[in-house]
Amino acid sequence: MPRPGQVKSSGERLSDRIALGVLTRVFPPELVDEVVTECGRVEQRSRLLPARVVVYFVLAMCLFSGQGYEEVARLLTQGLERVRQWERPWRVPTTGAIGRARRRLGPEPLKVLFDRVCRPVATTATVGAWYHGWRLVAVDGTVLDVPDTDTNAAFFGRPGSARGQQRSAYPQVRVTALVECGTHAVFAAATGPLSVHEQHLIPALLHRLQPGMLVLADRGITGFELWNAATDTGADLLWRVRKNIVLPIVEHLEDGSYLSEIVATEDRGRRRHPAVVRVIEYTLKGHDDKDVYRLITTIRDPGKAPATELAALYHQRWEIENTLDEIKSHQGGHHLVLRSRDPAGVEQEVYGFLLVHHALRDVMHHTAHQAGLDPDRISFTRTLNTARRHVTDQAALSPLTTQPGPGTDRP
């Protein structure tokens, strides 16, 4: 029997009790274990850093961007040693051990976890998420700096500098995403080298589109094949196109828009196999009248969506720009450079950032829904700081539901 004030060994490792506040609520341990098993990452021997802990570590390092590996590990387990005795003592892993554990895990479990959990979160009552029954979503891309290693430079490439032939200091990974405009929830993503244009990464996102969505995109996205592929999902589209796109007038409509046709580049001469689109042209008050915005949409009936409303609605596309800024500038910090020194680690880290952002946005939506507010009224920075505080505040709380044995204090 233990002496008074002592507790019996629980048979658990301290690392099994790691808690991440809101992150373990959105990504519970049983789901992480299921994903780890599905991806074949279950350990054959006991490790200081089992796969589940490494998944949570990747999430933590994307929550505490800028902190060193060992400091992140301390934040995860701070205070747990005082709660009970453990089967094995915990020691903070070295940077090298954490790096090896991340390589063993690879990017796949983070990608599968993203696919399982990250979905649009708006309900029918969510303010600012809908237009006449369409869920507003946007597609766009960005780039992130990665460490200047030989493997990263060879795989991702780096942009040219504005100063002649000088190259950028860092290689860059390209990321494309689908975002729910009203909640900033990222629900599809793809990564690739800098040389791969956004148009070639976006097809990997289209399986997440469905009828009832209205997809907004800027003029850098539009392409005939991509337009057809997105249309085939059943979603409706509202995309801006470049000025040099030929859009012959097929039929004038009562609201000032008109029906037209777009064709593949190779069919421009004969205009074979056209896709019918509705065109909306407008200028912004106070801007040069020559700066004409040209939108094309699959919504052909002006009665369902008048041209003036769609013109105003298009600027909701900027919500994806705000979302990417939240990830890069606020969550990642100013002048963000990812910490992974190889392509697999970069992909793993990108999905870690996206998972953390989704968890924060899910909490913000829930809070806004309870208060009857537009999610835009909730501060992302304050939510981020609160989540960081709760990781250390709740480090002594277990994400597991276990029954204490005789003579064992409840954690």
C-alpha positions as CSV (number, residue, x, y, z in Angstrom):
1,M,0.0,0.0,0.0
2,P,1.3,3.5,-0.7
3,R,2.2,5.7,2.2
4,P,-0.1,8.7,2.8
5,G,0.5,11.4,0.2
6,Q,1.8,8.9,-2.3
7,V,0.1,7.4,-5.4
8,K,0.6,4.1,-7.0
9,S,2.1,3.8,-10.5
10,S,-0.7,4.0,-13.0
11,G,0.9,1.7,-15.6
12,E,0.8,4.7,-18.0
13,R,3.5,6.8,-19.5
14,L,3.4,10.5,-18.8
15,S,3.5,11.0,-22.6
16,D,0.1,9.3,-22.9
17,R,-1.5,12.0,-20.8
18,I,-0.6,15.0,-23.0
19,A,-3.4,17.5,-23.4
20,L,-3.7,20.3,-25.9
21,G,-6.8,22.1,-24.7
22,V,-9.0,22.9,-27.7
23,L,-6.9,20.8,-30.0
24,T,-7.5,17.6,-28.1
25,R,-11.2,18.5,-28.2
26,V,-11.3,18.9,-31.9
27,F,-8.8,16.1,-32.6
28,P,-9.5,13.6,-29.7
29,P,-6.9,10.9,-28.9
30,E,-9.1,8.0,-30.1
31,L,-9.4,9.7,-33.6
32,V,-5.6,10.3,-33.7
33,D,-5.0,6.7,-32.7
34,E,-7.4,5.5,-35.5
35,V,-5.6,7.6,-38.1
36,V,-2.2,6.5,-36.9
37,T,-3.3,2.9,-37.3
38,E,-4.8,3.5,-40.7
39,C,-1.6,5.0,-41.9
40,G,0.5,2.1,-40.5
41,R,2.4,4.2,-38.0
42,V,1.8,2.1,-34.9
43,E,5.1,1.4,-33.1
44,Q,6.4,-2.1,-32.7
45,R,8.2,-1.1,-29.5
46,S,7.7,1.4,-26.7
47,R,9.1,4.8,-27.5
48,L,9.5,8.1,-25.7
49,L,7.7,9.7,-28.6
50,P,4.9,7.3,-29.7
51,A,3.0,8.3,-32.9
52,R,0.1,9.9,-31.2
53,V,2.4,12.2,-29.2
54,V,4.2,13.1,-32.3
55,V,0.9,14.1,-34.0
56,Y,0.1,16.3,-31.0
57,F,3.7,17.7,-31.0
58,V,3.3,18.8,-34.7
59,L,0.1,20.5,-33.8
60,A,1.7,22.2,-30.8
61,M,4.7,23.4,-32.8
62,C,2.3,25.0,-35.2
63,L,0.4,26.6,-32.3
64,F,3.6,27.8,-30.7
65,S,5.3,28.9,-33.9
66,G,8.8,30.3,-33.2
67,Q,9.4,28.2,-30.1
68,G,12.2,25.6,-30.2
69,Y,11.4,21.8,-30.4
70,E,12.4,21.2,-26.8
71,E,10.4,24.1,-25.4
72,V,7.3,22.9,-27.3
73,A,7.8,19.5,-25.6
74,R,8.0,21.2,-22.2
75,L,4.8,23.1,-22.8
76,L,3.0,19.9,-23.6
77,T,3.9,18.2,-20.4
78,Q,4.4,21.1,-18.0
79,G,2.9,20.3,-14.6
80,L,2.1,16.7,-15.3
81,E,4.9,15.3,-13.2
82,R,3.3,16.8,-10.1
83,V,0.0,15.0,-10.6
84,R,0.9,11.4,-10.2
85,Q,3.7,8.7,-10.4
86,W,4.2,7.2,-13.8
87,E,5.4,3.8,-15.0
88,R,8.4,5.5,-16.6
89,P,9.9,8.9,-16.0
90,W,9.5,11.5,-18.7
91,R,12.4,13.4,-20.0
92,V,12.2,16.2,-22.6
93,P,13.3,14.7,-25.9
94,T,16.2,16.2,-27.7
95,T,15.8,18.2,-30.9
96,G,17.4,15.3,-32.8
97,A,15.0,12.7,-31.2
98,I,12.0,14.9,-32.1
99,G,13.2,15.3,-35.7
100,R,13.6,11.5,-36.1
101,A,10.1,11.0,-34.6
102,R,8.6,13.5,-37.1
103,R,10.3,11.6,-40.0
104,R,9.0,8.3,-38.8
105,L,5.5,9.8,-38.7
106,G,5.6,11.4,-42.1
107,P,2.9,13.7,-43.5
108,E,0.2,11.1,-44.2
109,P,-1.4,11.0,-40.7
110,L,-1.7,14.8,-40.7
111,K,-3.3,14.8,-44.2
112,V,-5.7,12.0,-43.2
113,L,-6.7,13.8,-40.0
114,F,-7.3,16.9,-42.1
115,D,-9.5,15.0,-44.5
116,R,-11.5,13.4,-41.6
117,V,-12.1,16.6,-39.6
118,C,-11.9,19.7,-41.7
119,R,-15.2,20.5,-43.2
120,P,-17.3,23.7,-43.7
121,V,-18.7,24.5,-40.2
122,A,-21.4,27.1,-40.9
123,T,-25.0,26.3,-40.0
124,T,-28.0,27.8,-41.7
125,A,-28.0,30.3,-38.8
126,T,-24.4,31.4,-39.3
127,V,-24.3,35.1,-40.2
128,G,-22.5,36.0,-43.4
129,A,-21.9,32.5,-44.6
130,W,-24.7,32.3,-47.2
131,Y,-26.2,33.9,-50.3
132,H,-29.8,32.9,-51.1
133,G,-29.2,29.4,-49.9
134,W,-25.7,29.0,-51.5
135,R,-22.8,28.4,-49.1
136,L,-20.1,30.9,-50.0
137,V,-16.6,29.4,-50.5
138,A,-13.5,30.7,-52.2
139,V,-10.4,29.1,-53.8
140,D,-7.0,30.6,-53.9
141,G,-3.3,29.9,-53.2
142,T,-0.3,31.3,-51.4
143,V,3.4,30.4,-50.9
144,L,5.3,29.8,-47.7
145,D,9.1,30.2,-47.1
146,V,10.9,27.0,-46.1
147,P,14.4,26.5,-44.8
148,D,17.2,26.8,-47.3
149,T,18.4,23.2,-47.5
150,D,19.6,21.3,-50.6
151,T,16.6,19.0,-50.5
152,N,14.0,21.8,-50.1
153,A,15.7,23.9,-52.8
154,A,15.8,21.0,-55.2
155,F,12.2,19.9,-54.6
156,F,10.4,23.2,-54.1
157,G,12.5,25.8,-56.0
158,R,12.8,29.4,-55.2
159,P,11.4,32.6,-56.8
160,G,13.5,35.1,-58.7
161,S,14.3,38.4,-57.0
162,A,13.1,41.7,-58.3
163,R,16.8,42.7,-58.4
164,G,17.8,41.1,-61.7
165,Q,19.0,37.5,-61.6
166,Q,19.4,37.3,-57.8
167,R,17.4,34.4,-56.3
168,S,15.3,34.6,-53.2
169,A,16.9,33.7,-49.9
170,Y,14.4,30.8,-49.3
171,P,12.7,28.1,-51.3
172,Q,8.9,28.2,-51.3
173,V,6.1,25.7,-51.1
174,R,2.9,26.5,-52.9
175,V,-0.4,25.9,-51.1
176,T,-3.9,26.0,-52.5
177,A,-7.0,25.9,-50.4
178,L,-10.8,26.0,-50.3
179,V,-12.2,28.2,-47.6
180,E,-15.7,28.8,-46.3
181,C,-16.0,32.6,-46.6
182,G,-18.3,33.2,-43.6
183,T,-16.2,31.2,-41.1
184,H,-12.7,31.2,-42.6
185,A,-12.7,27.4,-42.2
186,V,-10.2,25.7,-44.5
187,F,-11.8,22.5,-45.7
188,A,-9.5,21.4,-48.6
189,A,-5.8,21.9,-49.4
190,A,-3.0,20.8,-51.6
191,T,0.7,21.5,-51.7
192,G,3.4,21.4,-54.3
193,P,6.6,22.9,-55.7
194,L,6.7,26.6,-56.6
195,S,6.9,25.7,-60.3
196,V,3.5,24.1,-60.1
197,H,0.8,26.7,-60.9
198,E,-2.3,27.0,-58.7
199,Q,-4.4,25.8,-61.6
200,H,-2.7,22.4,-61.5
201,L,-3.1,22.0,-57.7
202,I,-6.8,23.0,-57.5
203,P,-8.1,19.8,-59.2
204,A,-7.1,18.0,-56.1
205,L,-9.5,20.1,-54.1
206,L,-12.6,19.7,-56.3
207,H,-13.9,16.5,-54.6
208,R,-14.8,18.7,-51.6
209,L,-17.2,20.8,-53.7
210,Q,-20.9,19.9,-53.8
211,P,-24.2,21.3,-55.0
212,G,-25.4,24.2,-52.9
213,M,-21.9,25.9,-52.8
214,L,-21.1,29.1,-54.7
215,V,-17.3,29.1,-55.4
216,L,-15.6,32.5,-55.8
217,A,-12.2,32.8,-57.6
218,D,-9.9,35.5,-58.8
219,R,-8.7,35.9,-62.4
220,G,-5.5,34.0,-61.9
221,I,-7.5,30.8,-61.4
222,T,-9.8,30.6,-64.4
223,G,-9.2,28.0,-67.1
224,F,-11.6,26.2,-69.4
225,E,-10.7,22.7,-68.2
226,L,-10.7,23.8,-64.6
227,W,-14.1,25.6,-65.0
228,N,-15.6,22.4,-66.5
229,A,-14.2,20.2,-63.8
230,A,-15.5,22.5,-61.1
231,T,-18.9,22.7,-62.7
232,D,-19.1,18.9,-62.9
233,T,-19.1,18.8,-59.0
234,G,-22.6,20.4,-59.0
235,A,-21.4,23.6,-57.3
236,D,-22.1,27.0,-58.8
237,L,-19.2,29.3,-59.8
238,L,-18.5,33.0,-59.8
239,W,-15.1,33.7,-61.1
240,R,-13.3,36.8,-62.3
241,V,-11.7,36.6,-65.8
242,R,-8.9,38.5,-67.5
243,K,-9.7,41.3,-69.9
244,N,-8.2,39.5,-72.8
245,I,-10.7,36.6,-72.6
246,V,-13.0,36.7,-75.6
247,L,-16.6,36.7,-74.4
248,P,-19.0,37.1,-77.4
249,I,-22.5,38.3,-76.6
250,V,-25.0,35.5,-77.2
251,E,-28.0,37.0,-75.4
252,H,-28.6,40.2,-73.4
253,L,-30.3,39.8,-70.1
254,E,-32.7,42.1,-68.3
255,D,-30.3,43.1,-65.5
256,G,-27.5,44.2,-67.8
257,S,-25.6,40.9,-67.8
258,Y,-25.4,38.7,-70.8
259,L,-24.9,35.1,-71.8
260,S,-21.7,34.1,-73.6
261,E,-19.5,31.1,-74.3
262,I,-16.0,30.1,-73.3
263,V,-13.9,27.5,-75.1
264,A,-10.6,25.7,-74.7
265,T,-7.5,27.5,-76.1
266,E,-7.1,25.0,-78.9
267,D,-10.8,25.6,-79.9
268,R,-10.8,29.4,-80.1
269,G,-10.7,29.5,-83.9
270,R,-13.7,27.3,-84.5
271,R,-15.2,27.7,-81.0
272,R,-16.1,24.1,-80.7
273,H,-17.5,22.5,-77.5
274,P,-18.3,25.8,-75.8
275,A,-19.5,26.2,-72.2
276,V,-22.3,28.7,-71.7
277,V,-21.6,31.3,-69.0
278,R,-23.3,34.4,-67.8
279,V,-21.1,37.5,-67.8
280,I,-21.3,40.5,-65.4
281,E,-19.2,43.6,-66.2
282,Y,-18.9,46.6,-63.8
283,T,-16.6,49.2,-62.5
284,L,-16.0,50.4,-58.9
285,K,-17.1,53.9,-57.9
286,G,-14.1,56.2,-57.5
287,H,-11.9,54.0,-59.6
288,D,-10.7,54.4,-63.2
289,D,-13.6,53.6,-65.5
290,K,-11.2,51.6,-67.7
291,D,-10.7,49.1,-64.8
292,V,-13.6,46.9,-65.7
293,Y,-14.3,43.8,-63.6
294,R,-15.5,40.9,-65.6
295,L,-17.2,38.0,-63.8
296,I,-18.5,34.7,-65.3
297,T,-21.0,32.5,-63.4
298,T,-22.9,29.3,-63.8
299,I,-26.0,31.0,-62.5
300,R,-27.8,32.0,-65.7
301,D,-31.1,33.2,-64.3
302,P,-31.0,36.9,-63.2
303,G,-34.1,36.3,-61.1
304,K,-32.1,34.0,-58.8
305,A,-29.1,36.2,-58.6
306,P,-29.2,39.8,-60.0
307,A,-26.0,41.2,-61.5
308,T,-25.7,44.0,-58.9
309,E,-25.9,41.5,-56.1
310,L,-23.3,39.1,-57.6
311,A,-21.0,42.1,-58.3
312,A,-21.1,43.0,-54.6
313,L,-20.9,39.4,-53.5
314,Y,-17.7,38.7,-55.5
315,H,-15.7,40.8,-53.1
316,Q,-16.4,38.2,-50.4
317,R,-13.5,36.4,-52.2
318,W,-11.2,38.5,-50.0
319,E,-12.2,36.4,-47.1
320,I,-9.7,33.8,-48.3
321,E,-7.0,36.4,-48.4
322,N,-7.8,37.2,-44.8
323,T,-7.7,33.5,-43.9
324,L,-4.3,33.0,-45.4
325,D,-3.0,36.1,-43.6
326,E,-4.3,34.6,-40.3
327,I,-2.2,31.5,-40.9
328,K,0.9,33.2,-42.2
329,S,1.1,36.4,-40.2
330,H,-0.7,35.7,-36.9
331,Q,-0.5,32.0,-36.3
332,G,2.9,31.7,-37.9
333,G,4.3,35.1,-36.9
334,H,5.8,37.9,-39.0
335,H,8.3,36.7,-41.6
336,L,7.2,33.1,-41.2
337,V,9.7,30.5,-42.3
338,L,8.6,26.9,-41.8
339,R,11.1,24.8,-39.7
340,S,11.1,21.6,-41.7
341,R,14.3,20.8,-43.6
342,D,13.0,18.3,-46.0
343,P,9.9,18.1,-48.3
344,A,8.0,15.5,-46.3
345,G,8.5,17.5,-43.2
346,V,7.3,20.6,-45.0
347,E,4.1,18.9,-46.1
348,Q,3.5,17.6,-42.6
349,E,4.0,21.1,-41.1
350,V,1.7,22.7,-43.6
351,Y,-1.1,20.4,-42.6
352,G,-0.3,21.0,-39.0
353,F,-0.8,24.7,-39.5
354,L,-4.1,24.1,-41.3
355,L,-5.4,21.7,-38.6
356,V,-4.6,24.2,-35.8
357,H,-6.2,27.0,-37.7
358,H,-9.4,24.9,-38.3
359,A,-9.6,24.1,-34.6
360,L,-9.4,27.7,-33.7
361,R,-12.0,28.7,-36.3
362,D,-14.3,25.9,-35.2
363,V,-14.2,27.3,-31.6
364,M,-14.7,30.9,-32.9
365,H,-17.8,29.8,-34.9
366,H,-19.2,27.9,-31.9
367,T,-18.7,31.0,-29.7
368,A,-20.3,33.3,-32.3
369,H,-23.2,31.0,-32.8
370,Q,-23.9,31.0,-29.0
371,A,-23.8,34.8,-28.9
372,G,-25.8,35.3,-32.1
373,L,-22.8,37.1,-33.8
374,D,-21.1,37.1,-37.1
375,P,-17.9,35.0,-36.7
376,D,-16.0,38.0,-38.1
377,R,-16.8,39.8,-34.9
378,I,-14.6,37.3,-32.9
379,S,-10.9,38.2,-32.8
380,F,-8.7,35.5,-34.3
381,T,-5.6,36.9,-32.4
382,R,-7.4,36.8,-29.0
383,T,-8.6,33.2,-29.7
384,L,-5.1,32.2,-30.7
385,N,-3.6,33.6,-27.5
386,T,-6.3,32.0,-25.4
387,A,-5.6,28.6,-27.0
388,R,-1.9,29.0,-26.3
389,R,-2.6,29.8,-22.6
390,H,-4.9,26.9,-22.2
391,V,-2.4,24.4,-23.4
392,T,-0.2,25.1,-20.4
393,D,-3.1,25.7,-18.1
394,Q,-4.6,22.3,-18.9
395,A,-1.4,20.4,-19.2
396,A,-2.4,18.5,-16.0
397,L,-5.7,17.5,-17.4
398,S,-5.9,14.2,-19.3
399,P,-7.5,13.9,-22.7
400,L,-8.2,10.3,-21.8
401,T,-11.1,8.9,-19.9
402,T,-9.6,6.4,-17.5
403,Q,-10.8,5.0,-14.2
404,P,-8.3,5.4,-11.4
405,G,-7.2,2.2,-9.7
406,P,-7.4,1.6,-5.9
407,G,-5.3,4.1,-4.0
408,T,-4.7,6.2,-7.1
409,D,-5.6,9.9,-7.2
410,R,-7.8,11.0,-10.0
411,P,-5.8,13.3,-12.3
